[in-house]
Each structure stands twice: as structure tokens, then as C-alpha cells.
Amino acid sequence: QVRGLCGTFNGDQQDEFMTPDGDVELGVAAFANAFRAAGACPALGPGIPNPCDSFPGSWEHAEATCAVLVGPVFQ
């Protein structure tokens, strides 16, 4: 019943990049661009920069934050 930028969370990785129109994108940039509000920000190109490269310490914070999503609360 979950669908969106967080995927479908149904155990089938083939449909994790499902767009709002129900299409399944193969690439991260095309998938993210499908959710982009027109004019809100520039479209992503094929090479997506790693945000952790720009912000030292972000990797540890991201891992701790994402641990909630894969923890018992969402199982």
C-alpha cells in the first residue's frame, strides 16, 4: 500500500522506481524527476552527486536516520 519516493516496500525490487503515473523507471534520475514539481528545482542529470561529499559527517547521520526505516517500526 506504500508508493512514492520511498518505493513500494513490498519486497519486489522490480517496482521500487514506480512513478506517479505507474511507469517503472530504470534510472534514479528519471525516477526522481517524475516526482519533481515543475519549476520547483532543476531536473537531475544522469550523474547524481553524492550529497555526503558536500557535507562532512552526513554519511553517519544518514545511516542512523535510515535505520529507522529498516527497523522494527516499519516491518
PDB file of N, CA, C and O in Angstrom, chain B, residues numbered from 101:
ATOM      1  N   GLN B 101       0.815  -1.198   0.000  1.00  0.00           N
ATOM      2  CA  GLN B 101       0.000   0.000   0.000  1.00  0.00           C
ATOM      3  C   GLN B 101       0.857   1.260   0.000  1.00  0.00           C
ATOM      4  O   GLN B 101       0.340   2.362  -0.180  1.00  0.00           O
ATOM      5  N   VAL B 102       2.167   1.103   0.201  1.00  0.00           N
ATOM      6  CA  VAL B 102       3.068   2.254   0.186  1.00  0.00           C
ATOM      7  C   VAL B 102       3.532   2.474  -1.248  1.00  0.00           C
ATOM      8  O   VAL B 102       3.846   1.517  -1.957  1.00  0.00           O
ATOM      9  N   ARG B 103       3.575   3.723  -1.672  1.00  0.00           N
ATOM     10  CA  ARG B 103       4.051   4.021  -3.005  1.00  0.00           C
ATOM     11  C   ARG B 103       4.556   5.454  -3.047  1.00  0.00           C
ATOM     12  O   ARG B 103       3.917   6.348  -2.494  1.00  0.00           O
ATOM     13  N   GLY B 104       5.677   5.685  -3.685  1.00  0.00           N
ATOM     14  CA  GLY B 104       6.221   7.027  -3.795  1.00  0.00           C
ATOM     15  C   GLY B 104       7.727   7.002  -3.803  1.00  0.00           C
ATOM     16  O   GLY B 104       8.332   6.003  -4.192  1.00  0.00           O
ATOM     17  N   LEU B 105       8.344   8.092  -3.377  1.00  0.00           N
ATOM     18  CA  LEU B 105       9.793   8.194  -3.395  1.00  0.00           C
ATOM     19  C   LEU B 105      10.467   7.152  -2.519  1.00  0.00           C
ATOM     20  O   LEU B 105      11.637   6.834  -2.735  1.00  0.00           O
ATOM     21  N   CYS B 106       9.758   6.617  -1.541  1.00  0.00           N
ATOM     22  CA  CYS B 106      10.333   5.577  -0.679  1.00  0.00           C
ATOM     23  C   CYS B 106      10.154   4.189  -1.269  1.00  0.00           C
ATOM     24  O   CYS B 106      10.548   3.206  -0.642  1.00  0.00           O
ATOM     25  N   GLY B 107       9.573   4.080  -2.450  1.00  0.00           N
ATOM     26  CA  GLY B 107       9.360   2.780  -3.090  1.00  0.00           C
ATOM     27  C   GLY B 107       8.016   2.182  -2.705  1.00  0.00           C
ATOM     28  O   GLY B 107       7.157   2.863  -2.146  1.00  0.00           O
ATOM     29  N   THR B 108       7.848   0.920  -3.006  1.00  0.00           N
ATOM     30  CA  THR B 108       6.587   0.241  -2.729  1.00  0.00           C
ATOM     31  C   THR B 108       6.644  -0.596  -1.463  1.00  0.00           C
ATOM     32  O   THR B 108       5.606  -0.937  -0.896  1.00  0.00           O
ATOM     33  N   PHE B 109       7.854  -0.930  -1.015  1.00  0.00           N
ATOM     34  CA  PHE B 109       8.087  -1.682   0.207  1.00  0.00           C
ATOM     35  C   PHE B 109       7.286  -2.983   0.231  1.00  0.00           C
ATOM     36  O   PHE B 109       6.701  -3.355   1.248  1.00  0.00           O
ATOM     37  N   ASN B 110       7.276  -3.665  -0.917  1.00  0.00           N
ATOM     38  CA  ASN B 110       6.557  -4.937  -0.992  1.00  0.00           C
ATOM     39  C   ASN B 110       7.502  -6.119  -1.200  1.00  0.00           C
ATOM     40  O   ASN B 110       7.053  -7.240  -1.441  1.00  0.00           O
ATOM     41  N   GLY B 111       8.803  -5.873  -1.106  1.00  0.00           N
ATOM     42  CA  GLY B 111       9.780  -6.942  -1.266  1.00  0.00           C
ATOM     43  C   GLY B 111      10.171  -7.209  -2.706  1.00  0.00           C
ATOM     44  O   GLY B 111      11.106  -7.971  -2.953  1.00  0.00           O
ATOM     45  N   ASP B 112       9.483  -6.606  -3.664  1.00  0.00           N
ATOM     46  CA  ASP B 112       9.786  -6.783  -5.083  1.00  0.00           C
ATOM     47  C   ASP B 112      10.571  -5.575  -5.566  1.00  0.00           C
ATOM     48  O   ASP B 112       9.998  -4.506  -5.778  1.00  0.00           O
ATOM     49  N   GLN B 113      11.880  -5.735  -5.743  1.00  0.00           N
ATOM     50  CA  GLN B 113      12.716  -4.599  -6.143  1.00  0.00           C
ATOM     51  C   GLN B 113      12.484  -4.181  -7.587  1.00  0.00           C
ATOM     52  O   GLN B 113      12.995  -3.141  -8.004  1.00  0.00           O
ATOM     53  N   GLN B 114      11.739  -4.946  -8.358  1.00  0.00           N
ATOM     54  CA  GLN B 114      11.488  -4.594  -9.749  1.00  0.00           C
ATOM     55  C   GLN B 114      10.545  -3.399  -9.879  1.00  0.00           C
ATOM     56  O   GLN B 114      10.536  -2.737 -10.916  1.00  0.00           O
ATOM     57  N   ASP B 115       9.750  -3.111  -8.841  1.00  0.00           N
ATOM     58  CA  ASP B 115       8.812  -1.994  -8.946  1.00  0.00           C
ATOM     59  C   ASP B 115       9.116  -0.854  -7.974  1.00  0.00           C
ATOM     60  O   ASP B 115       8.249  -0.022  -7.706  1.00  0.00           O
ATOM     61  N   GLU B 116      10.329  -0.811  -7.450  1.00  0.00           N
ATOM     62  CA  GLU B 116      10.671   0.225  -6.483  1.00  0.00           C
ATOM     63  C   GLU B 116      10.729   1.620  -7.108  1.00  0.00           C
ATOM     64  O   GLU B 116      10.520   2.612  -6.411  1.00  0.00           O
ATOM     65  N   PHE B 117      11.005   1.710  -8.390  1.00  0.00           N
ATOM     66  CA  PHE B 117      11.094   3.017  -9.049  1.00  0.00           C
ATOM     67  C   PHE B 117       9.801   3.321  -9.811  1.00  0.00           C
ATOM     68  O   PHE B 117       9.856   3.819 -10.936  1.00  0.00           O
ATOM     69  N   MET B 118       8.645   3.032  -9.218  1.00  0.00           N
ATOM     70  CA  MET B 118       7.367   3.292  -9.866  1.00  0.00           C
ATOM     71  C   MET B 118       7.029   4.779  -9.750  1.00  0.00           C
ATOM     72  O   MET B 118       7.069   5.354  -8.662  1.00  0.00           O
ATOM     73  N   THR B 119       6.699   5.386 -10.877  1.00  0.00           N
ATOM     74  CA  THR B 119       6.379   6.815 -10.921  1.00  0.00           C
ATOM     75  C   THR B 119       4.912   7.036 -10.535  1.00  0.00           C
ATOM     76  O   THR B 119       4.145   6.080 -10.425  1.00  0.00           O
ATOM     77  N   PRO B 120       4.531   8.291 -10.331  1.00  0.00           N
ATOM     78  CA  PRO B 120       3.124   8.571 -10.022  1.00  0.00           C
ATOM     79  C   PRO B 120       2.168   8.102 -11.130  1.00  0.00           C
ATOM     80  O   PRO B 120       0.992   7.848 -10.868  1.00  0.00           O
ATOM     81  N   ASP B 121       2.674   7.989 -12.364  1.00  0.00           N
ATOM     82  CA  ASP B 121       1.841   7.521 -13.474  1.00  0.00           C
ATOM     83  C   ASP B 121       1.776   6.002 -13.568  1.00  0.00           C
ATOM     84  O   ASP B 121       1.069   5.466 -14.422  1.00  0.00           O
ATOM     85  N   GLY B 122       2.513   5.297 -12.691  1.00  0.00           N
ATOM     86  CA  GLY B 122       2.508   3.836 -12.701  1.00  0.00           C
ATOM     87  C   GLY B 122       3.577   3.218 -13.569  1.00  0.00           C
ATOM     88  O   GLY B 122       3.664   1.994 -13.664  1.00  0.00           O
ATOM     89  N   ASP B 123       4.402   4.049 -14.212  1.00  0.00           N
ATOM     90  CA  ASP B 123       5.517   3.530 -15.003  1.00  0.00           C
ATOM     91  C   ASP B 123       6.659   3.165 -14.058  1.00  0.00           C
ATOM     92  O   ASP B 123       6.763   3.720 -12.964  1.00  0.00           O
ATOM     93  N   VAL B 124       7.516   2.232 -14.478  1.00  0.00           N
ATOM     94  CA  VAL B 124       8.687   1.873 -13.692  1.00  0.00           C
ATOM     95  C   VAL B 124       9.916   2.389 -14.425  1.00  0.00           C
ATOM     96  O   VAL B 124      10.209   1.968 -15.544  1.00  0.00           O
ATOM     97  N   GLU B 125      10.634   3.308 -13.782  1.00  0.00           N
ATOM     98  CA  GLU B 125      11.847   3.877 -14.364  1.00  0.00           C
ATOM     99  C   GLU B 125      13.037   2.989 -14.037  1.00  0.00           C
ATOM    100  O   GLU B 125      13.061   2.348 -12.986  1.00  0.00           O
ATOM    101  N   LEU B 126      14.012   2.945 -14.913  1.00  0.00           N
ATOM    102  CA  LEU B 126      15.206   2.137 -14.697  1.00  0.00           C
ATOM    103  C   LEU B 126      16.304   2.904 -13.973  1.00  0.00           C
ATOM    104  O   LEU B 126      17.141   2.300 -13.301  1.00  0.00           O
ATOM    105  N   GLY B 127      16.312   4.222 -14.101  1.00  0.00           N
ATOM    106  CA  GLY B 127      17.370   5.021 -13.505  1.00  0.00           C
ATOM    107  C   GLY B 127      16.871   5.911 -12.379  1.00  0.00           C
ATOM    108  O   GLY B 127      15.700   6.287 -12.333  1.00  0.00           O
ATOM    109  N   VAL B 128      17.779   6.237 -11.478  1.00  0.00           N
ATOM    110  CA  VAL B 128      17.444   7.065 -10.322  1.00  0.00           C
ATOM    111  C   VAL B 128      17.015   8.466 -10.747  1.00  0.00           C
ATOM    112  O   VAL B 128      16.024   8.989 -10.237  1.00  0.00           O
ATOM    113  N   ALA B 129      17.749   9.080 -11.677  1.00  0.00           N
ATOM    114  CA  ALA B 129      17.448  10.450 -12.084  1.00  0.00           C
ATOM    115  C   ALA B 129      16.061  10.542 -12.714  1.00  0.00           C
ATOM    116  O   ALA B 129      15.291  11.440 -12.372  1.00  0.00           O
ATOM    117  N   ALA B 130      15.732   9.637 -13.621  1.00  0.00           N
ATOM    118  CA  ALA B 130      14.410   9.656 -14.262  1.00  0.00           C
ATOM    119  C   ALA B 130      13.306   9.450 -13.234  1.00  0.00           C
ATOM    120  O   ALA B 130      12.251  10.079 -13.316  1.00  0.00           O
ATOM    121  N   PHE B 131      13.550   8.568 -12.263  1.00  0.00           N
ATOM    122  CA  PHE B 131      12.566   8.329 -11.212  1.00  0.00           C
ATOM    123  C   PHE B 131      12.358   9.582 -10.372  1.00  0.00           C
ATOM    124  O   PHE B 131      11.218   9.981 -10.132  1.00  0.00           O
ATOM    125  N   ALA B 132      13.438  10.206  -9.923  1.00  0.00           N
ATOM    126  CA  ALA B 132      13.329  11.414  -9.101  1.00  0.00           C
ATOM    127  C   ALA B 132      12.680  12.546  -9.875  1.00  0.00           C
ATOM    128  O   ALA B 132      11.871  13.291  -9.320  1.00  0.00           O
ATOM    129  N   ASN B 133      13.022  12.685 -11.148  1.00  0.00           N
ATOM    130  CA  ASN B 133      12.433  13.742 -11.966  1.00  0.00           C
ATOM    131  C   ASN B 133      10.930  13.560 -12.145  1.00  0.00           C
ATOM    132  O   ASN B 133      10.216  14.542 -12.342  1.00  0.00           O
ATOM    133  N   ALA B 134      10.435  12.322 -12.082  1.00  0.00           N
ATOM    134  CA  ALA B 134       8.999  12.065 -12.217  1.00  0.00           C
ATOM    135  C   ALA B 134       8.221  12.661 -11.044  1.00  0.00           C
ATOM    136  O   ALA B 134       7.035  12.959 -11.185  1.00  0.00           O
ATOM    137  N   PHE B 135       8.866  12.837  -9.897  1.00  0.00           N
ATOM    138  CA  PHE B 135       8.212  13.407  -8.722  1.00  0.00           C
ATOM    139  C   PHE B 135       8.492  14.898  -8.558  1.00  0.00           C
ATOM    140  O   PHE B 135       7.969  15.533  -7.642  1.00  0.00           O
ATOM    141  N   ARG B 136       9.303  15.447  -9.430  1.00  0.00           N
ATOM    142  CA  ARG B 136       9.707  16.849  -9.323  1.00  0.00           C
ATOM    143  C   ARG B 136       8.547  17.763  -9.695  1.00  0.00           C
ATOM    144  O   ARG B 136       7.890  17.553 -10.714  1.00  0.00           O
ATOM    145  N   ALA B 137       8.298  18.771  -8.874  1.00  0.00           N
ATOM    146  CA  ALA B 137       7.276  19.773  -9.180  1.00  0.00           C
ATOM    147  C   ALA B 137       7.835  20.693 -10.257  1.00  0.00           C
ATOM    148  O   ALA B 137       8.951  21.196 -10.129  1.00  0.00           O
ATOM    149  N   ALA B 138       7.074  20.910 -11.301  1.00  0.00           N
ATOM    150  CA  ALA B 138       7.533  21.727 -12.428  1.00  0.00           C
ATOM    151  C   ALA B 138       7.964  23.104 -11.942  1.00  0.00           C
ATOM    152  O   ALA B 138       7.205  23.793 -11.258  1.00  0.00           O
ATOM    153  N   GLY B 139       9.167  23.499 -12.291  1.00  0.00           N
ATOM    154  CA  GLY B 139       9.689  24.805 -11.951  1.00  0.00           C
ATOM    155  C   GLY B 139      10.218  24.926 -10.533  1.00  0.00           C
ATOM    156  O   GLY B 139      10.791  25.959 -10.184  1.00  0.00           O
ATOM    157  N   ALA B 140      10.046  23.907  -9.707  1.00  0.00           N
ATOM    158  CA  ALA B 140      10.477  23.993  -8.313  1.00  0.00           C
ATOM    159  C   ALA B 140      11.994  23.881  -8.180  1.00  0.00           C
ATOM    160  O   ALA B 140      12.593  24.516  -7.312  1.00  0.00           O
ATOM    161  N   CYS B 141      12.601  23.087  -9.024  1.00  0.00           N
ATOM    162  CA  CYS B 141      14.046  22.897  -8.980  1.00  0.00           C
ATOM    163  C   CYS B 141      14.484  22.321 -10.317  1.00  0.00           C
ATOM    164  O   CYS B 141      13.659  21.788 -11.059  1.00  0.00           O
ATOM    165  N   PRO B 142      15.764  22.420 -10.636  1.00  0.00           N
ATOM    166  CA  PRO B 142      16.224  21.885 -11.921  1.00  0.00           C
ATOM    167  C   PRO B 142      16.138  20.365 -11.949  1.00  0.00           C
ATOM    168  O   PRO B 142      16.258  19.703 -10.918  1.00  0.00           O
ATOM    169  N   ALA B 143      15.927  19.825 -13.141  1.00  0.00           N
ATOM    170  CA  ALA B 143      15.876  18.372 -13.317  1.00  0.00           C
ATOM    171  C   ALA B 143      17.247  17.775 -13.049  1.00  0.00           C
ATOM    172  O   ALA B 143      18.274  18.399 -13.318  1.00  0.00           O
ATOM    173  N   LEU B 144      17.252  16.579 -12.526  1.00  0.00           N
ATOM    174  CA  LEU B 144      18.504  15.866 -12.276  1.00  0.00           C
ATOM    175  C   LEU B 144      19.062  15.327 -13.578  1.00  0.00           C
ATOM    176  O   LEU B 144      18.314  14.883 -14.449  1.00  0.00           O
ATOM    177  N   GLY B 145      20.362  15.368 -13.704  1.00  0.00           N
ATOM    178  CA  GLY B 145      21.024  14.773 -14.854  1.00  0.00           C
ATOM    179  C   GLY B 145      21.357  13.326 -14.553  1.00  0.00           C
ATOM    180  O   GLY B 145      21.024  12.822 -13.481  1.00  0.00           O
ATOM    181  N   PRO B 146      22.014  12.650 -15.491  1.00  0.00           N
ATOM    182  CA  PRO B 146      22.315  11.230 -15.282  1.00  0.00           C
ATOM    183  C   PRO B 146      23.324  10.980 -14.163  1.00  0.00           C
ATOM    184  O   PRO B 146      23.285   9.919 -13.539  1.00  0.00           O
ATOM    185  N   GLY B 147      24.222  11.919 -13.894  1.00  0.00           N
ATOM    186  CA  GLY B 147      25.202  11.741 -12.826  1.00  0.00           C
ATOM    187  C   GLY B 147      24.760  12.490 -11.574  1.00  0.00           C
ATOM    188  O   GLY B 147      24.929  13.707 -11.490  1.00  0.00           O
ATOM    189  N   ILE B 148      24.205  11.786 -10.615  1.00  0.00           N
ATOM    190  CA  ILE B 148      23.706  12.423  -9.407  1.00  0.00           C
ATOM    191  C   ILE B 148      24.848  12.510  -8.396  1.00  0.00           C
ATOM    192  O   ILE B 148      25.441  11.490  -8.045  1.00  0.00           O
ATOM    193  N   PRO B 149      25.164  13.723  -7.922  1.00  0.00           N
ATOM    194  CA  PRO B 149      26.253  13.849  -6.949  1.00  0.00           C
ATOM    195  C   PRO B 149      25.856  13.237  -5.609  1.00  0.00           C
ATOM    196  O   PRO B 149      24.687  13.262  -5.225  1.00  0.00           O
ATOM    197  N   ASN B 150      26.822  12.700  -4.921  1.00  0.00           N
ATOM    198  CA  ASN B 150      26.590  12.140  -3.597  1.00  0.00           C
ATOM    199  C   ASN B 150      26.527  13.299  -2.602  1.00  0.00           C
ATOM    200  O   ASN B 150      27.525  13.999  -2.434  1.00  0.00           O
ATOM    201  N   PRO B 151      25.385  13.529  -1.933  1.00  0.00           N
ATOM    202  CA  PRO B 151      25.276  14.670  -1.023  1.00  0.00           C
ATOM    203  C   PRO B 151      26.239  14.580   0.162  1.00  0.00           C
ATOM    204  O   PRO B 151      26.580  15.599   0.763  1.00  0.00           O
ATOM    205  N   CYS B 152      26.674  13.377   0.495  1.00  0.00           N
ATOM    206  CA  CYS B 152      27.600  13.224   1.623  1.00  0.00           C
ATOM    207  C   CYS B 152      28.980  13.782   1.300  1.00  0.00           C
ATOM    208  O   CYS B 152      29.752  14.086   2.209  1.00  0.00           O
ATOM    209  N   ASP B 153      29.300  13.921   0.011  1.00  0.00           N
ATOM    210  CA  ASP B 153      30.583  14.508  -0.373  1.00  0.00           C
ATOM    211  C   ASP B 153      30.639  15.988  -0.028  1.00  0.00           C
ATOM    212  O   ASP B 153      31.716  16.521   0.236  1.00  0.00           O
ATOM    213  N   SER B 154      29.491  16.658  -0.028  1.00  0.00           N
ATOM    214  CA  SER B 154      29.436  18.095   0.241  1.00  0.00           C
ATOM    215  C   SER B 154      29.289  18.429   1.718  1.00  0.00           C
ATOM    216  O   SER B 154      29.590  19.545   2.140  1.00  0.00           O
ATOM    217  N   PHE B 155      28.832  17.472   2.495  1.00  0.00           N
ATOM    218  CA  PHE B 155      28.565  17.731   3.911  1.00  0.00           C
ATOM    219  C   PHE B 155      29.255  16.680   4.773  1.00  0.00           C
ATOM    220  O   PHE B 155      28.729  15.580   4.943  1.00  0.00           O
ATOM    221  N   PRO B 156      30.427  17.006   5.320  1.00  0.00           N
ATOM    222  CA  PRO B 156      31.137  16.043   6.168  1.00  0.00           C
ATOM    223  C   PRO B 156      30.259  15.601   7.346  1.00  0.00           C
ATOM    224  O   PRO B 156      29.566  16.415   7.958  1.00  0.00           O
ATOM    225  N   GLY B 157      30.299  14.318   7.645  1.00  0.00           N
ATOM    226  CA  GLY B 157      29.514  13.780   8.745  1.00  0.00           C
ATOM    227  C   GLY B 157      28.116  13.363   8.348  1.00  0.00           C
ATOM    228  O   GLY B 157      27.396  12.773   9.154  1.00  0.00           O
ATOM    229  N   SER B 158      27.713  13.659   7.111  1.00  0.00           N
ATOM    230  CA  SER B 158      26.363  13.331   6.678  1.00  0.00           C
ATOM    231  C   SER B 158      26.136  11.829   6.550  1.00  0.00           C
ATOM    232  O   SER B 158      25.029  11.346   6.784  1.00  0.00           O
ATOM    233  N   TRP B 159      27.176  11.093   6.182  1.00  0.00           N
ATOM    234  CA  TRP B 159      27.017   9.651   5.975  1.00  0.00           C
ATOM    235  C   TRP B 159      26.542   8.972   7.255  1.00  0.00           C
ATOM    236  O   TRP B 159      25.608   8.170   7.229  1.00  0.00           O
ATOM    237  N   GLU B 160      27.185   9.295   8.370  1.00  0.00           N
ATOM    238  CA  GLU B 160      26.807   8.687   9.648  1.00  0.00           C
ATOM    239  C   GLU B 160      25.392   9.092  10.044  1.00  0.00           C
ATOM    240  O   GLU B 160      24.613   8.272  10.531  1.00  0.00           O
ATOM    241  N   HIS B 161      25.069  10.365   9.829  1.00  0.00           N
ATOM    242  CA  HIS B 161      23.726  10.840  10.163  1.00  0.00           C
ATOM    243  C   HIS B 161      22.673  10.154   9.285  1.00  0.00           C
ATOM    244  O   HIS B 161      21.611   9.767   9.773  1.00  0.00           O
ATOM    245  N   ALA B 162      22.969  10.005   7.991  1.00  0.00           N
ATOM    246  CA  ALA B 162      22.030   9.358   7.073  1.00  0.00           C
ATOM    247  C   ALA B 162      21.818   7.895   7.455  1.00  0.00           C
ATOM    248  O   ALA B 162      20.688   7.406   7.433  1.00  0.00           O
ATOM    249  N   GLU B 163      22.892   7.198   7.803  1.00  0.00           N
ATOM    250  CA  GLU B 163      22.744   5.794   8.195  1.00  0.00           C
ATOM    251  C   GLU B 163      21.893   5.660   9.448  1.00  0.00           C
ATOM    252  O   GLU B 163      21.045   4.771   9.527  1.00  0.00           O
ATOM    253  N   ALA B 164      22.105   6.523  10.419  1.00  0.00           N
ATOM    254  CA  ALA B 164      21.329   6.460  11.660  1.00  0.00           C
ATOM    255  C   ALA B 164      19.858   6.776  11.402  1.00  0.00           C
ATOM    256  O   ALA B 164      18.970   6.136  11.967  1.00  0.00           O
ATOM    257  N   THR B 165      19.607   7.761  10.548  1.00  0.00           N
ATOM    258  CA  THR B 165      18.234   8.143  10.242  1.00  0.00           C
ATOM    259  C   THR B 165      17.525   7.057   9.446  1.00  0.00           C
ATOM    260  O   THR B 165      16.369   6.737   9.722  1.00  0.00           O
ATOM    261  N   CYS B 166      18.209   6.491   8.461  1.00  0.00           N
ATOM    262  CA  CYS B 166      17.601   5.448   7.625  1.00  0.00           C
ATOM    263  C   CYS B 166      17.407   4.147   8.388  1.00  0.00           C
ATOM    264  O   CYS B 166      16.575   3.325   8.004  1.00  0.00           O
ATOM    265  N   ALA B 167      18.157   3.949   9.457  1.00  0.00           N
ATOM    266  CA  ALA B 167      18.000   2.732  10.255  1.00  0.00           C
ATOM    267  C   ALA B 167      16.577   2.615  10.788  1.00  0.00           C
ATOM    268  O   ALA B 167      16.082   1.509  11.005  1.00  0.00           O
ATOM    269  N   VAL B 168      15.924   3.739  10.996  1.00  0.00           N
ATOM    270  CA  VAL B 168      14.532   3.727  11.457  1.00  0.00           C
ATOM    271  C   VAL B 168      13.642   3.087  10.397  1.00  0.00           C
ATOM    272  O   VAL B 168      12.732   2.327  10.730  1.00  0.00           O
ATOM    273  N   LEU B 169      13.898   3.387   9.119  1.00  0.00           N
ATOM    274  CA  LEU B 169      13.058   2.857   8.044  1.00  0.00           C
ATOM    275  C   LEU B 169      13.181   1.347   7.876  1.00  0.00           C
ATOM    276  O   LEU B 169      12.234   0.688   7.449  1.00  0.00           O
ATOM    277  N   VAL B 170      14.335   0.804   8.208  1.00  0.00           N
ATOM    278  CA  VAL B 170      14.521  -0.643   8.062  1.00  0.00           C
ATOM    279  C   VAL B 170      14.402  -1.355   9.405  1.00  0.00           C
ATOM    280  O   VAL B 170      14.634  -2.561   9.489  1.00  0.00           O
ATOM    281  N   GLY B 171      14.048  -0.627  10.443  1.00  0.00           N
ATOM    282  CA  GLY B 171      13.907  -1.195  11.780  1.00  0.00           C
ATOM    283  C   GLY B 171      12.526  -1.777  12.014  1.00  0.00           C
ATOM    284  O   GLY B 171      11.708  -1.828  11.095  1.00  0.00           O
ATOM    285  N   PRO B 172      12.264  -2.208  13.214  1.00  0.00           N
ATOM    286  CA  PRO B 172      11.012  -2.891  13.542  1.00  0.00           C
ATOM    287  C   PRO B 172       9.764  -2.028  13.397  1.00  0.00           C
ATOM    288  O   PRO B 172       8.667  -2.564  13.237  1.00  0.00           O
ATOM    289  N   VAL B 173       9.904  -0.717  13.447  1.00  0.00           N
ATOM    290  CA  VAL B 173       8.732   0.160  13.333  1.00  0.00           C
ATOM    291  C   VAL B 173       8.031  -0.027  11.986  1.00  0.00           C
ATOM    292  O   VAL B 173       6.803   0.033  11.911  1.00  0.00           O
ATOM    293  N   PHE B 174       8.809  -0.252  10.924  1.00  0.00           N
ATOM    294  CA  PHE B 174       8.241  -0.376   9.578  1.00  0.00           C
ATOM    295  C   PHE B 174       8.204  -1.805   9.057  1.00  0.00           C
ATOM    296  O   PHE B 174       7.974  -2.015   7.866  1.00  0.00           O
ATOM    297  N   GLN B 175       8.425  -2.788   9.916  1.00  0.00           N
ATOM    298  CA  GLN B 175       8.388  -4.193   9.461  1.00  0.00           C
ATOM    299  C   GLN B 175       6.978  -4.718   9.463  1.00  0.00           C
ATOM    300  O   GLN B 175       6.749  -5.875   9.113  1.00  0.00           O
TER     301      GLN B 175
END
